[in-house]
Amino acid sequence: MRRRTAAFLLLFGGAAFAQVPLPLFDAHLHYNWEPKPHFSLEQVVETFRANRVTGILATSRPNDGTRALVAAKPAGIRVVPFLRPYRVRADINTWWEDPTILDLVEEEFKRGYYVGIGEFHLHGGQARSEVVGRIVDFARQHRLWLHAHSDVEAVEILFARDPAASIVWAHTGFTLPAAEVARMLERYPNLYAELSYRGGITGVGGRLTDEWRELFLRFPDRFLLGSDTWINERWDGYGGIMEGYRGWLAQLPPAVEARIAHGNGERLFGAAERP
């Protein structure tokens, strides 16, 4: 009888435990206010809790959304604020050659809680501009992260300006071959690869491709997940995005799964007490 009871508890207790979703750290999140957010602050926090997101790298355009998330101090959710060098959407195409962006960054930074600059869009030789150079210098002076939506050339130019920079690489080159991703991770030890919109990770039936499995096993401490809620549809589909990550994460060894899901974000940016 005792053995049967133990077997029952093992079976159904294990099933209940398996239903607890893996915590996730969302390292690419936008809470844009143009002119108001798609979700209220309460809806956003509830979305995080419903998907067991325990940490976020928060940015917004303009920075009002990030300020609101910081002020909310949601219990059990670590808010990591990055300063975005944009006032309006059009700044995406001009910020890197606009000296007034330097004033924006310096003034906003006075709030005292930002730990990084970005996400910013920067491609090729744009990274050689005087404005970008001064932004990189500002980040180095204040020990700030950079969050770059960039191609390989721009990332390399940023590191040439500051070899000790710490960079979150948004989208990890989108469709850049896995071998090239590996080369970048080998060359730049402070480069961390964020995976929203990243192609090639899974194949038929949602199975991890061989080359990406190898990358995750080789560099388990260098990958981050992200929702990239840059449009309303991404907020509406937030749960599906997170479940998509959990689907392929479960195909990795548990220790690697946990690092990419939340461990790397917590190690790099701190952890909140989990709900």
GIZI-V629265 format. One record per residue. PHI is phi in degrees with one decimal (NA if undefined). Layout:
BEGIN
phi=PHI
phi=PHI
END
This chain:
BEGIN
phi=NA
phi=-62.1
phi=-64.1
phi=-66.0
phi=-64.1
phi=-62.4
phi=-64.2
phi=-62.2
phi=-64.4
phi=-63.9
phi=-66.9
phi=-84.2
phi=-65.1
phi=-64.3
phi=-64.8
phi=-65.0
phi=-63.3
phi=-65.4
phi=-78.6
phi=-72.7
phi=-68.3
phi=-62.7
phi=-64.7
phi=-127.9
phi=-111.0
phi=-90.9
phi=-96.3
phi=-156.8
phi=-129.5
phi=-117.4
phi=-117.8
phi=-72.6
phi=-122.2
phi=-140.6
phi=-88.4
phi=-141.2
phi=-72.4
phi=-66.0
phi=-107.8
phi=-67.3
phi=-59.5
phi=-64.1
phi=-65.5
phi=-63.0
phi=-62.7
phi=-65.2
phi=-62.0
phi=-60.7
phi=-66.2
phi=-63.0
phi=-106.2
phi=49.3
phi=-88.5
phi=-106.7
phi=-158.5
phi=-138.1
phi=-93.7
phi=-98.9
phi=-138.6
phi=-160.0
phi=-130.8
phi=-68.6
phi=-79.5
phi=-57.7
phi=-63.9
phi=-65.3
phi=-58.8
phi=-64.7
phi=-65.9
phi=-62.9
phi=-66.5
phi=-67.4
phi=45.5
phi=-64.0
phi=-62.0
phi=80.2
phi=-127.6
phi=-80.8
phi=-100.1
phi=-108.9
phi=-85.4
phi=-110.9
phi=-89.3
phi=-93.9
phi=-83.1
phi=-129.5
phi=-103.7
phi=-133.4
phi=-58.9
phi=-61.5
phi=-63.5
phi=-53.8
phi=-91.8
phi=-132.6
phi=-56.9
phi=-71.4
phi=-125.7
phi=-111.6
phi=-61.6
phi=-67.5
phi=-64.6
phi=-61.8
phi=-63.4
phi=-58.6
phi=-63.0
phi=-65.0
phi=-71.0
phi=-66.4
phi=-63.9
phi=-63.3
phi=-63.3
phi=91.6
phi=-123.2
phi=-73.0
phi=-115.8
phi=-162.1
phi=-121.6
phi=130.8
phi=-69.2
phi=-122.8
phi=-97.9
phi=-154.8
phi=-133.3
phi=53.2
phi=-66.6
phi=-55.1
phi=-67.9
phi=-88.0
phi=-67.6
phi=-62.1
phi=-61.8
phi=-61.9
phi=-57.7
phi=-71.6
phi=-64.5
phi=-62.5
phi=-63.0
phi=-62.8
phi=-62.6
phi=-64.8
phi=-59.3
phi=-104.8
phi=55.6
phi=-101.8
phi=-72.9
phi=-117.0
phi=-121.2
phi=-109.9
phi=-92.7
phi=-144.8
phi=-84.7
phi=-59.7
phi=-59.1
phi=-65.5
phi=-60.9
phi=-64.5
phi=-67.2
phi=-60.5
phi=-70.1
phi=-65.2
phi=-70.2
phi=-142.4
phi=-59.9
phi=-95.3
phi=-61.4
phi=-110.4
phi=-126.3
phi=-89.5
phi=-94.2
phi=-60.3
phi=71.5
phi=48.5
phi=79.2
phi=58.1
phi=-121.8
phi=-56.3
phi=-54.6
phi=-56.2
phi=-63.5
phi=-72.9
phi=-60.2
phi=-60.1
phi=-61.5
phi=-66.3
phi=-67.1
phi=-66.4
phi=-74.3
phi=-122.1
phi=-67.0
phi=-103.3
phi=-101.5
phi=-119.8
phi=-96.1
phi=-97.3
phi=-109.8
phi=-63.5
phi=61.9
phi=-76.5
phi=-87.5
phi=88.8
phi=-71.1
phi=-121.6
phi=-123.1
phi=-59.5
phi=70.2
phi=75.1
phi=-81.8
phi=-58.7
phi=-74.9
phi=-59.6
phi=-68.6
phi=-79.5
phi=-58.9
phi=-62.2
phi=-61.1
phi=-64.9
phi=-72.3
phi=-80.1
phi=-127.7
phi=-65.5
phi=-93.7
phi=-117.1
phi=-114.8
phi=-133.0
phi=-102.8
phi=-158.6
phi=-91.0
phi=49.4
phi=-82.2
phi=-82.4
phi=-132.7
phi=-58.5
phi=-61.6
phi=-69.6
phi=-67.7
phi=-63.4
phi=-101.9
phi=-56.5
phi=-60.6
phi=-66.3
phi=-62.1
phi=-66.7
phi=-67.7
phi=-60.0
phi=-62.6
phi=-60.7
phi=-61.5
phi=-87.8
phi=-60.8
phi=-65.0
phi=-87.0
phi=-99.7
phi=-55.3
phi=-52.0
phi=-65.9
phi=-71.2
phi=-54.7
phi=-66.9
phi=-62.8
phi=-71.8
phi=-64.7
phi=-150.3
phi=-62.7
phi=-65.6
phi=-62.2
phi=-67.3
phi=-66.9
phi=-80.8
phi=-123.3
phi=94.4
phi=-123.3
phi=-96.5
phi=-66.0
phi=-75.1
phi=-70.4
END
